């Protein structure tokens, strides 16, 4: 598809918010993954009825054989409808429903990825379509990357910021690891579908965005103490998404159209920031490491999983409290970090915002016991040993 003509993902442009507002689904010489010169999906559509543009986009791009990937729920929400529309328009569609694990969860692990790969090979698919939320997207983006095929994103909930990411957080032999993968060729985010998502998924998206408070702090800490690469324009884009989302916390909690639109807009912007920077620093710090640690602990125990964004939001409040205690004790901190930490909301305020958005606010709300919280605060930095977070420094000391 052709390159974009607008300045999507531009810092300081809250009206655009990195989302193209046109109604056309551009085709051309075929779906090519990240055809935009900056590596961004094109188009990125956030509007009522946007999901219905996905099939014309595929057919205009010459994709006759398409694999639509969903779970049992999202197949009913949109996956089956898209596959049927593709067939009715003359395409050859296959709907693949990812099977849950023994605990009843659909997990982005080896088995799920292999299921999607085999289905695509059997069907002779020229492109994949992720019709679901974050887990389905992680499965599809890695399957598409492995097969050398493009994929199209049709989100079913405003629950994570990874829709436009090119990294796939996967569970491999029980360990959480993020691998290089494919960014979507295009995104069709349908407000009618997103507003109908269960409220916990909407609150989880808010929690994922709230985690940018500590991810941005840890990014500055890594820059100041270890010379980690940093991009102020990307940081500004992420801050803008965070601030806009926080300002609409009440509307998000009520599930209004404006609230859901702003939330999804913020999630897309955060994902665009990841694409522009090429690494996870803008959106993932110690709060994500805590979340991943809890997830792996639940997997080892055979427990049902907790929504990613819900864990991130709760973990952010825990990390902020830890970091502020560290600073109050007069422990060493670069001046830029000390100033930034002083400006961060405290844990109590973050928990208030999570409740306003209708989500869990404490580890106990997620079924995470105090012992596991303490263990994660001591050991979660080992999940990403190459990242220089303040959590790593505290535990190293």
C-alpha positions in Angstrom: 0.0 0.0 0.0 1.1 3.5 -0.5 2.7 5.7 2.1 0.8 8.0 4.3 0.5 11.7 3.4 -0.1 13.0 6.9 2.1 13.4 10.0 0.8 10.5 12.1 2.2 10.0 15.5 3.5 13.5 15.6 4.3 14.8 19.1 2.2 17.8 20.1 -0.7 17.1 17.7 -3.5 15.9 20.0 -6.1 16.4 17.4 -4.5 13.9 15.1 -3.4 11.5 17.8 -1.5 9.4 15.3 -4.8 8.1 13.7 -5.7 8.8 10.1 -9.2 10.0 9.7 -9.8 9.2 6.1 -12.5 6.7 5.0 -10.7 5.1 2.1 -8.9 1.7 2.5 -6.0 2.1 0.1 -4.8 -0.9 -1.9 -2.2 -0.8 -4.6 0.4 -3.4 -5.4 -0.5 -5.6 -2.5 -0.3 -5.7 1.3 3.4 -5.2 2.2 3.5 -5.2 6.0 4.7 -1.8 7.0 4.5 0.1 3.8 4.6 3.5 5.3 8.1 5.1 5.0 8.3 5.4 8.8 7.3 1.8 9.2 3.8 2.6 10.4 0.6 0.8 9.5 -1.3 2.5 6.7 -4.2 3.1 7.1 -4.9 3.4 10.8 -8.6 3.8 11.1 -10.4 4.5 14.3 -14.1 5.1 13.6 -17.5 3.6 13.9 -17.9 0.8 11.3 -14.1 0.7 10.6 -14.0 -3.1 10.8 -16.1 -3.3 7.7 -13.3 -1.6 5.8 -10.9 -4.5 6.4 -12.2 -6.9 3.7 -12.4 -4.3 0.9 -8.8 -3.3 1.9 -7.6 -6.9 1.6 -9.4 -7.5 -1.8 -8.2 -4.2 -3.2 -4.7 -5.2 -2.2 -5.1 -8.5 -4.1 -5.4 -10.8 -1.1 -7.8 -13.5 -2.1 -6.8 -16.2 0.4 -6.9 -14.8 3.9 -6.7 -16.4 7.3 -8.8 -14.8 10.0 -7.5 -15.6 13.5 -9.7 -15.2 16.7 -10.6 -16.9 19.9 -14.1 -18.3 20.6 -15.4 -15.0 21.9 -13.9 -12.7 19.3 -14.9 -15.0 16.5 -18.5 -14.3 17.5 -17.8 -10.6 17.9 -16.2 -9.9 14.5 -14.0 -12.8 13.2 -16.8 -14.9 11.7 -18.4 -11.8 10.2 -15.2 -10.8 8.5 -14.5 -14.2 7.1 -18.0 -14.5 5.8 -17.7 -11.1 4.2 -14.5 -12.0 2.5 -16.0 -15.2 1.1 -19.1 -13.3 -0.1 -16.9 -10.8 -1.9 -15.2 -13.6 -3.9 -12.3 -14.3 -1.5 -11.2 -17.6 0.0 -11.4 -17.2 3.8 -10.6 -19.5 6.7 -11.5 -18.7 10.3 -9.0 -20.2 12.8 -10.1 -20.2 16.4 -7.1 -20.5 18.8 -7.7 -23.1 21.4 -7.4 -22.4 25.2 -4.8 -24.0 27.4 -5.5 -26.5 30.3 -6.5 -23.6 32.6 -9.0 -22.3 30.0 -7.0 -19.3 28.8 -5.9 -18.5 25.3 -2.2 -17.9 25.7 0.4 -16.5 23.3 2.7 -19.6 23.6 4.4 -22.1 21.3 1.2 -24.1 20.8 -0.9 -21.2 19.8 1.7 -19.7 17.4 2.1 -23.1 15.8 -1.6 -23.5 15.4 -1.8 -20.2 13.5 1.2 -21.1 11.4 -0.1 -24.5 10.4 -3.5 -23.0 9.6 -2.0 -20.4 7.4 0.1 -22.9 5.5 -2.8 -25.3 5.0 -4.9 -22.5 3.7 -2.2 -21.1 1.5 -2.9 -17.7 3.0 -1.5 -14.6 1.5 -2.2 -12.5 4.6 -3.5 -13.0 8.2 -6.1 -11.0 10.0 -5.9 -10.7 13.8 -9.5 -10.4 15.0 -9.2 -10.1 18.8 -7.4 -8.3 21.6 -3.8 -8.4 22.7 -3.1 -12.1 23.0 -4.5 -12.9 19.5 -2.4 -10.1 18.1 0.7 -11.4 19.7 0.0 -14.9 18.2 -0.7 -13.5 14.8 2.1 -11.0 14.6 4.7 -13.7 15.3 3.1 -16.3 13.0 3.0 -13.7 10.2 6.6 -12.7 10.9 7.7 -16.3 10.8 5.9 -17.0 7.5 7.0 -13.8 5.9 3.4 -12.7 5.4 1.6 -9.4 6.3 -1.2 -9.2 8.8 -4.1 -6.8 9.4 -5.2 -5.7 12.8 -8.9 -5.6 13.8 -8.9 -5.0 17.6 -11.9 -6.1 19.6 -11.1 -4.2 22.8 -9.2 -1.1 23.9 -7.2 -3.3 26.3 -3.5 -3.0 25.3 -1.1 -0.7 23.5 0.5 -3.5 21.5 -1.7 -3.5 18.4 0.8 -1.5 16.4 3.8 -3.1 17.9 6.5 -5.1 16.1 7.4 -7.1 19.2 5.6 -10.2 20.3 5.6 -11.0 24.1 5.4 -14.8 24.1 5.4 -17.5 26.7 8.2 -20.0 25.8 8.7 -23.0 28.1 6.9 -21.0 30.8 9.1 -17.9 30.5 8.0 -14.5 29.2 10.1 -13.3 26.3 9.6 -10.6 23.7 10.7 -11.5 20.2 10.9 -9.4 17.0 7.8 -9.8 14.9 5.7 -8.0 12.4 3.8 -4.7 12.8 0.4 -4.7 11.1 0.0 -3.5 7.6 -3.2 -1.7 8.6 -5.4 -1.2 11.6 -9.2 -1.1 11.5 -10.4 -0.1 15.0 -14.1 -0.1 15.1 -15.6 2.1 17.8 -18.9 0.1 17.8 -17.0 -3.1 18.5 -14.6 -1.4 21.0 -17.5 0.1 23.0 -19.2 -3.2 23.3 -16.1 -4.8 24.9 -16.5 -6.0 28.5 -15.8 -3.3 31.0 -12.7 -5.1 32.5 -11.0 -5.0 29.1 -11.6 -1.3 28.8 -10.2 -0.7 32.3 -7.2 -2.9 31.4 -6.4 -0.6 28.5 -6.5 2.4 30.9 -4.1 0.5 33.3 -1.7 -0.2 30.4 -1.6 3.5 29.6 -1.2 4.5 33.3 1.9 2.4 33.4 3.7 5.0 31.2 4.3 7.0 34.3 6.9 4.6 35.5 8.1 3.4 32.1 8.9 6.9 31.1 10.7 7.4 34.4 12.7 4.2 34.0 13.6 5.2 30.5 15.1 8.5 31.8 16.9 6.6 34.6 18.4 4.2 32.0 19.6 7.2 30.0 21.1 9.0 32.9 22.8 6.0 34.6 23.6 3.6 31.7 23.6 5.7 28.5 20.6 3.9 27.1 19.2 5.4 23.9 16.6 8.0 24.3 14.3 10.0 22.0 12.6 13.1 23.4 10.1 13.3 20.5 9.0 9.7 21.2 8.8 10.4 24.9 6.6 13.5 24.2 4.3 11.4 22.1 3.9 8.8 24.9 3.4 11.5 27.5 0.7 13.1 25.4 -1.2 9.8 25.1 -0.9 9.3 28.9 -2.0 12.8 29.8 -5.0 12.7 27.5 -6.1 9.3 28.8 -5.8 10.4 32.4 -7.9 13.5 31.7 -10.7 11.3 30.4 -10.5 8.7 33.2 -14.1 9.2 34.2 -15.5 9.0 30.6 -13.4 5.8 30.2 -14.9 4.4 33.3 -18.4 5.1 32.1 -17.6 3.6 28.7 -18.8 6.6 26.7 -18.0 6.8 23.0 -15.6 9.8 23.7 -13.9 7.9 26.5 -13.3 4.8 24.5 -12.2 6.8 21.5 -9.6 8.7 23.6 -8.4 5.5 25.2 -8.0 3.6 21.9 -6.3 6.7 20.4 -3.9 6.8 23.3 -3.2 3.0 23.0 -2.5 3.4 19.3 -0.2 6.4 19.9 1.8 4.5 22.5 2.2 1.7 20.0 3.3 4.1 17.3 5.9 5.4 19.8 7.2 1.9 20.1 7.4 1.6 16.3 9.2 4.9 16.0 11.8 4.1 18.7 12.2 0.5 17.7 12.5 -0.8 21.3 10.0 -1.1 24.2 11.6 1.6 26.5 8.8 4.2 26.0 6.1 1.9 27.2 7.6 -0.7 29.4 9.6 -0.4 32.6 9.6 -2.0 36.0 5.8 -2.0 36.1 5.8 -4.4 33.1 8.5 -6.5 34.6 6.3 -6.9 37.7 3.3 -7.8 35.5 5.4 -10.4 33.6 6.7 -11.9 36.8 3.1 -12.3 38.2 2.0 -13.8 34.9 4.7 -16.5 34.9 4.0 -17.3 38.6 0.3 -17.8 37.7 1.3 -20.0 34.7 3.5 -22.2 36.9 0.7 -22.6 39.4 -1.9 -23.4 36.7 -4.0 -20.4 37.7 -6.3 -18.5 35.4 -4.6 -15.4 34.0 -5.2 -11.8 34.9 -5.6 -9.2 32.1 -2.2 -7.7 31.2 -3.3 -4.1 31.5 -4.9 -4.7 34.9 -1.6 -6.1 36.2 0.4 -3.2 34.7 -1.8 -0.5 36.3 -1.7 -2.1 39.7 2.1 -2.7 39.3 2.7 0.9 38.4 1.2 2.1 41.7 3.4 -0.4 43.6 6.5 0.7 41.8 5.8 4.4 42.3 5.5 3.8 46.1 8.8 1.9 46.1 10.6 4.6 44.1 9.3 7.5 46.2 10.3 5.7 49.4 13.8 5.2 47.9 14.0 8.9 47.1 12.7 10.0 50.5 15.5 8.0 52.1 18.0 10.2 50.4 19.4 7.4 48.2 21.4 8.3 45.1 19.5 9.5 42.1 20.4 11.6 39.1 19.0 15.1 39.4 16.8 14.7 36.3 15.3 11.5 37.8 14.8 13.1 41.3 12.9 16.0 39.7 10.8 13.7 37.5 10.0 11.3 40.4 8.8 14.3 42.5 6.3 15.2 39.8 4.9 11.7 39.5 1.5 11.0 41.2 1.9 8.8 44.3 0.5 5.3 44.5 -2.7 6.5 46.2 -3.6 8.8 43.3 -2.8 6.1 40.8 -5.1 3.7 42.6 -7.8 6.3 42.7 -7.5 6.8 38.9 -7.7 3.0 38.3 -10.9 2.9 40.4 -12.4 5.8 38.5 -11.7 4.0 35.2 -13.5 1.0 36.7 -10.5 -1.3 37.2 -8.7 -3.1 40.0 -6.4 -1.0 42.0 -4.6 -3.3 44.5 -2.8 -6.7 44.1 -5.4 -8.3 46.2 -8.1 -7.2 43.7 -6.2 -9.4 41.2 -5.8 -12.4 43.6 -2.1 -11.6 44.0 -0.9 -12.4 47.5 1.4 -10.2 49.5 4.2 -12.7 49.4 4.1 -12.8 45.6 4.1 -8.9 45.5 7.2 -8.8 47.8 8.9 -11.6 45.8 8.2 -9.7 42.5 9.5 -6.4 43.9 12.8 -8.3 44.8 13.1 -10.3 41.6 11.1 -8.9 38.7 14.1 -7.0 37.3 15.5 -10.4 36.3 12.7 -10.7 33.7 14.6 -8.1 31.5 18.1 -8.2 32.8 19.4 -5.9 30.1 17.2 -3.0 31.1 18.6 -0.4 33.6 15.6 0.4 35.7 15.6 1.9 39.2 14.1 -1.4 40.4 17.2 -3.2 39.1 19.4 -0.7 40.9 17.5 -1.0 44.2 17.8 -4.8 44.1 21.4 -4.7 43.0 22.2 -2.5 46.0 
